[in-house]
């Protein structure tokens, strides 16, 4: 049980972190300093558009929301898992 909760916490933390990075990074100056955009100018032109930045931000939002939902699920399941285990243990005896 503890390993399952710890794994879910790591999963949620990873998704939240990656989601926030994807939300913030397209709007920073760091986004324009892309190796592939310099090597392939056509790719650079696409990455500079607001639509591309918005698409990456949208993916980041979905990822962060998935992380927060996983985190909420841990707390909801945490309270009900003990009750369910207690019922199962009482029913068997």
DOTOR-711477 format. One record per residue (C-alpha): y negated, z, x negated. Coordinates in steps of 0.1 Angstrom, whole numbers, plus 5000, padded with zeros to 4 digits. Layout:
BEGIN
<rec <Y,Z,X>> ...
END
This chain:
BEGIN
<rec <5000,5000,5000>> <rec <4975,5009,4972>> <rec <4983,4977,4953>> <rec <4977,4956,4985>> <rec <4943,4973,4991>> <rec <4933,4969,4954>> <rec <4943,4932,4954>> <rec <4924,4926,4986>> <rec <4893,4944,4971>> <rec <4895,4921,4940>> <rec <4899,4891,4962>> <rec <4869,4901,4983>> <rec <4848,4908,4952>> <rec <4857,4875,4937>> <rec <4848,4855,4968>> <rec <4815,4874,4973>> <rec <4805,4869,4937>> <rec <4813,4832,4936>> <rec <4797,4827,4969>> <rec <4764,4843,4958>> <rec <4764,4823,4926>> <rec <4769,4791,4946>> <rec <4741,4801,4969>> <rec <4716,4809,4941>> <rec <4724,4785,4913>> <rec <4714,4752,4928>> <rec <4678,4764,4933>> <rec <4674,4776,4897>> <rec <4662,4756,4867>> <rec <4697,4761,4852>> <rec <4710,4736,4878>> <rec <4689,4708,4861>> <rec <4704,4715,4827>> <rec <4738,4700,4834>> <rec <4757,4682,4807>> <rec <4774,4658,4832>> <rec <4741,4649,4848>> <rec <4727,4639,4814>> <rec <4757,4618,4805>> <rec <4759,4602,4839>> <rec <4724,4595,4851>> <rec <4737,4584,4886>> <rec <4754,4618,4890>> <rec <4722,4635,4879>> <rec <4702,4616,4905>> <rec <4726,4628,4932>> <rec <4727,4664,4920>> <rec <4689,4666,4921>> <rec <4687,4658,4958>> <rec <4681,4686,4982>> <rec <4711,4675,5002>> <rec <4735,4681,4972>> <rec <4718,4715,4966>> <rec <4721,4724,5003>> <rec <4758,4713,5004>> <rec <4766,4736,4974>> <rec <4746,4764,4990>> <rec <4765,4759,5023>> <rec <4799,4761,5004>> <rec <4786,4793,4988>> <rec <4776,4808,5021>> <rec <4811,4801,5036>> <rec <4827,4816,5005>> <rec <4806,4847,5006>> <rec <4812,4852,5043>> <rec <4849,4849,5037>> <rec <4846,4876,5011>> <rec <4827,4899,5034>> <rec <4852,4893,5062>> <rec <4880,4902,5038>> <rec <4862,4933,5029>> <rec <4857,4942,5065>> <rec <4893,4935,5072>> <rec <4903,4960,5045>> <rec <4884,4988,5062>> <rec <4896,4979,5097>> <rec <4932,4976,5085>> <rec <4929,5007,5064>> <rec <4923,5029,5094>> <rec <4949,5013,5116>> <rec <4976,5010,5089>> <rec <4979,5048,5087>> <rec <4983,5051,5124>> <rec <5009,5023,5126>> <rec <5028,5038,5097>> <rec <5027,5073,5113>> <rec <5040,5059,5146>> <rec <5068,5040,5129>> <rec <5078,5071,5109>> <rec <5077,5093,5140>> <rec <5097,5068,5161>> <rec <5125,5067,5135>> <rec <5131,5104,5135>> 
END
